[in-house]
C-alpha cells in the first residue's frame, strides 16, 4: 500500500506533530505581509504547548565509550523538546527538497561538487602549496598546524604578540575539534562567540548540538533561563524577539572593544589564496572587520581549485543546509585591509591520515551543511548532544571514530542505515555505506562490546548472501505479525525500543516480483 | 621537519589512488521569465530585503525620516558623518543608515556584491542599523555561476554578497531581521 504524503491546506506537507502549530510566531514578514522562511526559519509558525526541563547530553567518562542510547532515551523522555526538534529539522529537510526541485540541474551540481572535491583531495599537496603562495602574495600570514593542540598554540602566539586579551569569533566546527575555548580560558584570553546559537551554547557551557543550528535542541524557555543567569535578562520573559535583541545589545560593546577577531572558513580557493565565510547574522563580518587583527582557522579539506567552482558550491551549500537559496552573507577574504593584519592557520588534525584510508577518505568531501543530520530519524529524535562528540548525526558517525575509535565505538550503531543521508548529501558522500563499514572495522578490531559483535557477525553473513537476506526479510516481516513486541525488540537492537513496529507488508518485493513476473501480470 | 613539510608529505604519501580529473563547468541558464530585474526583486524579497525605485533623496526621506547619523560612500547622496579608510570602526557604532553602491547583483538569489573599495571602511556595512544599496539594473547577472566568472573576485581584498538584512532563527525557528548586523536592507535600482 502506498500512501500519499499528507498535505495541509497551504499545500505544504502536514506537520508531524500537529500540536506544535501556532497561529503566529511573530517571525519576520515580507513586503506583502507574507511569512518569510529564509535562513533557518521554520516554514510554519511553531511553538511547543508546555514548558519542560531541557534534557542534557551524553555523560562523558574518560575511558568508557559514549553511551548514546542512554542519552537519547533521556531526550525522548522530554517530549516537548523531542517533538520540536523532530519537527524543525524535518522542516529544514523539506525546505531543502523544495529548493532542489526548483533547480533542474541539481543532480549535475551534486556530481560536479563531488568530482571537484575528489580531484582536489587527490591533488591536495599541490593545491595547498598554491593557496599558501597566493595568500602570502596577498599579504596574508600562513601557518600550519598538525593537530588541535598546535593550532591552539599558534593562535595563542599570534594573540600574545599583539597583547590581545579579548577575541571575538564566529562559529567554527574546527575550533570545536581543537578544544579552543577551553585552551584560551587556561591562558587568560576571553573568547566571545558572536553567533546567537553558539553564544547560547557558550553561556550554557554546552557544545553545539548541530553544525549549522547549534542550539536547535533548546526551547525558548531554556534560552530565557540561560540569559537570565548569565546576561541578567528578565527570567520571566521568553519572547524570542526580546531574547535575540538582548544578545545583540549585550554583544555589541564586546565586539567594539575586542582586540582580535576569528572566523572559520567554508571554502579556501587555491587560485586566488582567498577564503569564503557563509553566515546569516553578520557576526563573522563584524569579527573580521572591526578589530585590527583577523585570524581564520581552516581545515585542509576546505580547499577548492578555482573561484569559478564557488558557482557550484555556493549554489548547493545553503539550499542543502537550510533550504534557503543562499546565506544572508557570503564573504570573500583575500587580504588584510589597510592597517590590519590577517592570519590563516591551515589545520590537519587527522585529515591527512584519513586521506590514506580507501574506505573513508571521501568523507573529506564534506562541506558541513548538516543535511544528513536534518533527514536522519535517529538524529532528529535523539538530539545532537546525545552523541557526546564534536560531530553528531550521520556525518558524525563516520568522522568521530577517526578521532577516537574507542570513545566513539558505539556511534556507528546509532543509525537505521536507511540511506537518506547519502541521498541528500550535496557532495555525494556514501555516508550510510561508510557507517556500515565502520561497524565492520570496529568489530574486527574488537572496539565494540560482545553483543554488538555477535549481531555484526550474523548481519555480515546475511548481508553478504542475497538469498539468505531475502529469507531473513520475509521471516522478519512474518515475525512482526505473530510475535509480541519484546521478541522483535531484541535488546541488542536498542533502536526498536519505544517504537511501534510497522505494519508488515503482505509480501516482500521479491515475492511480489515472482508472483506478477515483475508487474507484467495482473494484480490479484 | 616543520609542520608544513610534515603535512604536505603526509597528504602526498596518502594520495588516493585513481584518476580524478577536474571537471569543466557547464553553463546552467536561469529561467527568469524574460524579466531579470523582476526576478532579482522577487528573490531579494524572499530573503527579507526590499527594492525601491525613484531617487535616493526621496527614498531616504520616505524610509528613514528620523535617521540622525547617516554615512554615505556614494557621490549621489551626502551623509552627515565622514568616513575614510582609516576611520576606526568604533567611530561608526552609532550610525543609523549607511548608503553605498554594489558592484553587481545576482537575479538567482537577490544578492548584491559589496567590495572594499566601495565600502571605504568594511565595518560600516554591519555596524549601521540600516543599509541602502544603489544598484545599476544593467549590472544584474543571472546566476551565482555567472557571478563567479567576474573579475571582482581576483582584485578585491574584501568582497561580500549581501542577500537581505542580517537574520537569525536560532531560537525555535522564529525569523528575526537584525541579528548582529543591519536590521533592514534596501536596494535602490538606478
HADDOCK unambig.tbl for C-alpha pairs under 7 A between the chains (distance, minus, plus):
assign (segid A and resid 25 and name CA) (segid B and resid 174 and name CA) 6.45 0.50 0.50
assign (segid A and resid 27 and name CA) (segid B and resid 174 and name CA) 5.04 0.50 0.50
assign (segid A and resid 27 and name CA) (segid B and resid 175 and name CA) 4.57 0.50 0.50
assign (segid A and resid 27 and name CA) (segid B and resid 176 and name CA) 6.04 0.50 0.50
assign (segid A and resid 28 and name CA) (segid B and resid 175 and name CA) 5.38 0.50 0.50
assign (segid A and resid 28 and name CA) (segid B and resid 176 and name CA) 5.64 0.50 0.50
assign (segid A and resid 28 and name CA) (segid B and resid 177 and name CA) 6.58 0.50 0.50
assign (segid A and resid 30 and name CA) (segid B and resid 45 and name CA) 6.43 0.50 0.50
assign (segid A and resid 30 and name CA) (segid B and resid 48 and name CA) 6.23 0.50 0.50
assign (segid A and resid 36 and name CA) (segid B and resid 46 and name CA) 6.38 0.50 0.50
assign (segid A and resid 38 and name CA) (segid B and resid 46 and name CA) 6.88 0.50 0.50
assign (segid A and resid 38 and name CA) (segid B and resid 47 and name CA) 5.55 0.50 0.50
assign (segid A and resid 39 and name CA) (segid B and resid 168 and name CA) 6.97 0.50 0.50
assign (segid A and resid 40 and name CA) (segid B and resid 169 and name CA) 5.38 0.50 0.50
assign (segid A and resid 40 and name CA) (segid B and resid 170 and name CA) 6.98 0.50 0.50
assign (segid A and resid 40 and name CA) (segid B and resid 173 and name CA) 6.12 0.50 0.50
assign (segid A and resid 41 and name CA) (segid B and resid 169 and name CA) 5.12 0.50 0.50
assign (segid A and resid 41 and name CA) (segid B and resid 173 and name CA) 4.43 0.50 0.50
assign (segid A and resid 41 and name CA) (segid B and resid 174 and name CA) 5.69 0.50 0.50
assign (segid A and resid 41 and name CA) (segid B and resid 175 and name CA) 5.16 0.50 0.50
assign (segid A and resid 42 and name CA) (segid B and resid 173 and name CA) 4.99 0.50 0.50
assign (segid A and resid 42 and name CA) (segid B and resid 174 and name CA) 6.89 0.50 0.50
assign (segid A and resid 112 and name CA) (segid B and resid 23 and name CA) 6.88 0.50 0.50
assign (segid A and resid 115 and name CA) (segid B and resid 22 and name CA) 6.90 0.50 0.50
assign (segid A and resid 115 and name CA) (segid B and resid 23 and name CA) 6.76 0.50 0.50
assign (segid A and resid 116 and name CA) (segid B and resid 22 and name CA) 5.82 0.50 0.50
assign (segid A and resid 116 and name CA) (segid B and resid 23 and name CA) 6.60 0.50 0.50
assign (segid A and resid 118 and name CA) (segid B and resid 20 and name CA) 6.21 0.50 0.50
assign (segid A and resid 119 and name CA) (segid B and resid 20 and name CA) 4.75 0.50 0.50
assign (segid A and resid 119 and name CA) (segid B and resid 21 and name CA) 5.82 0.50 0.50
assign (segid A and resid 119 and name CA) (segid B and resid 22 and name CA) 5.65 0.50 0.50
assign (segid A and resid 122 and name CA) (segid B and resid 15 and name CA) 5.46 0.50 0.50
assign (segid A and resid 122 and name CA) (segid B and resid 16 and name CA) 5.55 0.50 0.50
assign (segid A and resid 122 and name CA) (segid B and resid 20 and name CA) 6.88 0.50 0.50
assign (segid A and resid 124 and name CA) (segid B and resid 11 and name CA) 6.59 0.50 0.50
assign (segid A and resid 125 and name CA) (segid B and resid 8 and name CA) 5.40 0.50 0.50
assign (segid A and resid 125 and name CA) (segid B and resid 11 and name CA) 5.99 0.50 0.50
assign (segid A and resid 125 and name CA) (segid B and resid 12 and name CA) 5.91 0.50 0.50
assign (segid A and resid 144 and name CA) (segid B and resid 3 and name CA) 5.89 0.50 0.50
assign (segid A and resid 144 and name CA) (segid B and resid 4 and name CA) 5.36 0.50 0.50
assign (segid A and resid 145 and name CA) (segid B and resid 3 and name CA) 6.09 0.50 0.50
assign (segid A and resid 146 and name CA) (segid B and resid 3 and name CA) 5.92 0.50 0.50
assign (segid A and resid 146 and name CA) (segid B and resid 7 and name CA) 6.66 0.50 0.50
assign (segid A and resid 196 and name CA) (segid B and resid 170 and name CA) 6.66 0.50 0.50
assign (segid A and resid 197 and name CA) (segid B and resid 170 and name CA) 5.43 0.50 0.50
assign (segid A and resid 213 and name CA) (segid B and resid 170 and name CA) 6.25 0.50 0.50
assign (segid A and resid 215 and name CA) (segid B and resid 170 and name CA) 6.62 0.50 0.50
assign (segid A and resid 216 and name CA) (segid B and resid 170 and name CA) 6.76 0.50 0.50
assign (segid A and resid 219 and name CA) (segid B and resid 171 and name CA) 6.87 0.50 0.50
assign (segid A and resid 219 and name CA) (segid B and resid 172 and name CA) 6.15 0.50 0.50
assign (segid A and resid 220 and name CA) (segid B and resid 171 and name CA) 6.26 0.50 0.50
assign (segid A and resid 220 and name CA) (segid B and resid 172 and name CA) 6.62 0.50 0.50
assign (segid A and resid 240 and name CA) (segid B and resid 171 and name CA) 6.62 0.50 0.50
assign (segid A and resid 241 and name CA) (segid B and resid 176 and name CA) 6.97 0.50 0.50
assign (segid A and resid 248 and name CA) (segid B and resid 179 and name CA) 6.56 0.50 0.50
assign (segid A and resid 248 and name CA) (segid B and resid 180 and name CA) 5.68 0.50 0.50
assign (segid A and resid 256 and name CA) (segid B and resid 90 and name CA) 5.86 0.50 0.50
assign (segid A and resid 272 and name CA) (segid B and resid 154 and name CA) 6.62 0.50 0.50
assign (segid A and resid 280 and name CA) (segid B and resid 166 and name CA) 5.85 0.50 0.50
assign (segid A and resid 280 and name CA) (segid B and resid 167 and name CA) 5.55 0.50 0.50
assign (segid A and resid 280 and name CA) (segid B and resid 168 and name CA) 6.47 0.50 0.50
assign (segid A and resid 281 and name CA) (segid B and resid 166 and name CA) 4.72 0.50 0.50
assign (segid A and resid 281 and name CA) (segid B and resid 167 and name CA) 5.06 0.50 0.50
assign (segid A and resid 281 and name CA) (segid B and resid 168 and name CA) 5.90 0.50 0.50
assign (segid A and resid 281 and name CA) (segid B and resid 179 and name CA) 5.09 0.50 0.50
assign (segid A and resid 281 and name CA) (segid B and resid 180 and name CA) 5.37 0.50 0.50
assign (segid A and resid 281 and name CA) (segid B and resid 181 and name CA) 6.30 0.50 0.50
assign (segid A and resid 282 and name CA) (segid B and resid 126 and name CA) 6.43 0.50 0.50
assign (segid A and resid 282 and name CA) (segid B and resid 166 and name CA) 5.56 0.50 0.50
assign (segid A and resid 282 and name CA) (segid B and resid 180 and name CA) 5.47 0.50 0.50
assign (segid A and resid 282 and name CA) (segid B and resid 181 and name CA) 4.76 0.50 0.50
assign (segid A and resid 283 and name CA) (segid B and resid 180 and name CA) 5.55 0.50 0.50
assign (segid A and resid 283 and name CA) (segid B and resid 181 and name CA) 6.81 0.50 0.50
assign (segid A and resid 286 and name CA) (segid B and resid 123 and name CA) 6.40 0.50 0.50
assign (segid A and resid 286 and name CA) (segid B and resid 126 and name CA) 6.40 0.50 0.50
assign (segid A and resid 289 and name CA) (segid B and resid 122 and name CA) 6.18 0.50 0.50
assign (segid A and resid 289 and name CA) (segid B and resid 123 and name CA) 5.32 0.50 0.50
assign (segid A and resid 290 and name CA) (segid B and resid 89 and name CA) 5.72 0.50 0.50
assign (segid A and resid 290 and name CA) (segid B and resid 123 and name CA) 5.91 0.50 0.50
assign (segid A and resid 307 and name CA) (segid B and resid 148 and name CA) 6.32 0.50 0.50
assign (segid A and resid 308 and name CA) (segid B and resid 145 and name CA) 6.95 0.50 0.50
assign (segid A and resid 308 and name CA) (segid B and resid 148 and name CA) 5.13 0.50 0.50
assign (segid A and resid 308 and name CA) (segid B and resid 149 and name CA) 5.91 0.50 0.50
assign (segid A and resid 310 and name CA) (segid B and resid 148 and name CA) 6.78 0.50 0.50
assign (segid A and resid 311 and name CA) (segid B and resid 144 and name CA) 5.34 0.50 0.50
assign (segid A and resid 311 and name CA) (segid B and resid 145 and name CA) 4.03 0.50 0.50
assign (segid A and resid 311 and name CA) (segid B and resid 148 and name CA) 5.85 0.50 0.50
assign (segid A and resid 312 and name CA) (segid B and resid 145 and name CA) 6.89 0.50 0.50
assign (segid A and resid 315 and name CA) (segid B and resid 144 and name CA) 6.98 0.50 0.50
assign (segid A and resid 325 and name CA) (segid B and resid 109 and name CA) 6.13 0.50 0.50
assign (segid A and resid 326 and name CA) (segid B and resid 109 and name CA) 6.67 0.50 0.50
assign (segid A and resid 328 and name CA) (segid B and resid 162 and name CA) 5.77 0.50 0.50
assign (segid A and resid 328 and name CA) (segid B and resid 163 and name CA) 4.64 0.50 0.50
assign (segid A and resid 328 and name CA) (segid B and resid 164 and name CA) 5.94 0.50 0.50
assign (segid A and resid 328 and name CA) (segid B and resid 165 and name CA) 6.70 0.50 0.50
assign (segid A and resid 328 and name CA) (segid B and resid 166 and name CA) 6.24 0.50 0.50
assign (segid A and resid 329 and name CA) (segid B and resid 160 and name CA) 6.58 0.50 0.50
assign (segid A and resid 329 and name CA) (segid B and resid 161 and name CA) 5.61 0.50 0.50
assign (segid A and resid 329 and name CA) (segid B and resid 162 and name CA) 5.02 0.50 0.50
assign (segid A and resid 329 and name CA) (segid B and resid 163 and name CA) 6.37 0.50 0.50
assign (segid A and resid 330 and name CA) (segid B and resid 160 and name CA) 5.53 0.50 0.50
assign (segid A and resid 330 and name CA) (segid B and resid 161 and name CA) 5.01 0.50 0.50
assign (segid A and resid 330 and name CA) (segid B and resid 162 and name CA) 6.89 0.50 0.50
assign (segid A and resid 331 and name CA) (segid B and resid 159 and name CA) 5.94 0.50 0.50
assign (segid A and resid 331 and name CA) (segid B and resid 160 and name CA) 4.03 0.50 0.50
assign (segid A and resid 331 and name CA) (segid B and resid 161 and name CA) 6.19 0.50 0.50
assign (segid A and resid 332 and name CA) (segid B and resid 158 and name CA) 5.74 0.50 0.50
assign (segid A and resid 332 and name CA) (segid B and resid 159 and name CA) 5.16 0.50 0.50
assign (segid A and resid 332 and name CA) (segid B and resid 160 and name CA) 5.81 0.50 0.50
assign (segid A and resid 333 and name CA) (segid B and resid 157 and name CA) 5.92 0.50 0.50
assign (segid A and resid 333 and name CA) (segid B and resid 158 and name CA) 4.89 0.50 0.50
assign (segid A and resid 333 and name CA) (segid B and resid 159 and name CA) 6.81 0.50 0.50
assign (segid A and resid 334 and name CA) (segid B and resid 156 and name CA) 6.69 0.50 0.50
assign (segid A and resid 334 and name CA) (segid B and resid 157 and name CA) 4.55 0.50 0.50
assign (segid A and resid 334 and name CA) (segid B and resid 158 and name CA) 6.13 0.50 0.50
assign (segid A and resid 335 and name CA) (segid B and resid 157 and name CA) 4.64 0.50 0.50
assign (segid A and resid 336 and name CA) (segid B and resid 157 and name CA) 6.63 0.50 0.50
assign (segid A and resid 337 and name CA) (segid B and resid 157 and name CA) 6.83 0.50 0.50
assign (segid A and resid 352 and name CA) (segid B and resid 10 and name CA) 5.84 0.50 0.50
assign (segid A and resid 352 and name CA) (segid B and resid 11 and name CA) 5.03 0.50 0.50
assign (segid A and resid 352 and name CA) (segid B and resid 14 and name CA) 6.92 0.50 0.50
assign (segid A and resid 355 and name CA) (segid B and resid 11 and name CA) 6.93 0.50 0.50
assign (segid A and resid 355 and name CA) (segid B and resid 14 and name CA) 5.68 0.50 0.50
assign (segid A and resid 355 and name CA) (segid B and resid 15 and name CA) 6.55 0.50 0.50
assign (segid A and resid 355 and name CA) (segid B and resid 16 and name CA) 6.65 0.50 0.50
assign (segid A and resid 356 and name CA) (segid B and resid 14 and name CA) 4.15 0.50 0.50
assign (segid A and resid 356 and name CA) (segid B and resid 15 and name CA) 6.39 0.50 0.50
assign (segid A and resid 356 and name CA) (segid B and resid 16 and name CA) 6.40 0.50 0.50
